[in-house]
Amino acid sequence: MIFRNIRFKLTLWYIIILGIILTSFSTFLYLTLSRSLYKGIDTKIQSIAEVIGSSSTDPYSQYSFSNIDRMWKDSLGLKPVTKFIQVLDESGRIGRKSENLQQFQLPISMRTLKNASQGKVTFETTKALGEYPLRMVTVPVIRRRHIVNIVQVATSLEAVEEVLKTLLLILWITVPSALVVASLGGLFLANKALKPVDEITKTARMITSRSLNQRIKLRKTKDEIGRLAETFNDMISRLGRSFNQIRQFTADASHELRTPLTILKGEIEVGLRRRRYPEEYRKIMNSNLEEVNHMSQIVDDLLFLSKADTGEVHLQRHRINLTKLVSEVYAQAKMIATTKDINVHMSNDVDGVVIGDRLKLRALLLNLVDNGVKYTPEGGEMRISLERNDSRFKLQVMDNGIGISPEDQPHIFDRFFRVDKARSREAGGSGLGLSICKWIVEAHGGEISVDSEIGKGSIFTVTLPLAPPHGGTTRSKTNPSRKSPSQD
């Protein structure tokens, strides 16, 4: 399980990356220092060889082949203790030697002699003398285009090897130590960085459908963890609202269905208590039919909204002349309003086209008209108006009915919401009509709102986007918005 731990993974990656960086830096440092030391050695021994070569070609030189060490001391002021010097003639025979080479001689290969004969300087590393290797340079001495001598200067690489060994030892100690310290530091930082995640996890485990009031304590810093906690809190709030709406919806649906069922049960029980005349049975059956119709309407509306929430309701999108559609609904509105002697007027002197589902838009208009008729007293008035600007239609259904209080207006499109007393069950309907209206409007990319005053009436305003002037009829089906019509 430790390999699945994000702390372990972060620390491991941190150590791997740091290890690669330290190893690369150490390798670069070692190679650079080694190259620099060898280059310094090569420069020194080549300079010595050139000085000796120039002295050996001087006919008036005061130094003989036997006192080359004194010549080196007089020329540069020091004795080459670790330097091995050897001068050869053009044929490769040894002439002068430094004192530390009296019993030995520096090796010279055929390749080196060949290079010297061609006037080339040759650098070599050999292990001919002592424990440590020697760095040797072979320099030809040329006079009048002829090789007169070959000077070989060698020096022990003991100091270089010791420096490089010391550096390597330091690196072998410091790099692993640094990785150990870095691993502890990385683990500490990972624990500190992921501590808020543990708090989020702990809070999430405590949250159930009955404890959606739990919240994560927000950090003062607006970093990634802080934004995660804020997002998580927002998600919990949305879930809480959704659960509350589901509970309220379930309770309202149960209440709406229980009432007609109770009435049905009561009337049937009354009808079965004793024998009755056919007319009495007919009256009971008619009352039962009304309740069944009411329940059927509730179930149909619930089914529609349920499908709308899951995206199963498809809109048949066509180019629709909204002016013509409003005129058709106006004719039906006058017929509906005759039962209550309500005067219906229309202001519809504009023309335009929208893209949408004709049946759904017609249902929207009829729901708004039916809603106005229900809550407008007998002898009242209603008005349907249609206006347009450059990009949108504005449709209004106005009545002079009982109105809606300001505190109830934000909830008027919620499912099963009814204003107390005024919008009681006696007015009919399922309590879902305005929720369906809101869904239809939003599915067509529009907006719906209400402006009302108690005792003076209500104005329902619908805005819909105009269709593009160059578009054609669209036959394809598209899913409407999945946003619940009862949510704002």
Disulfide bonds with the S-S distance in Angstrom:
none
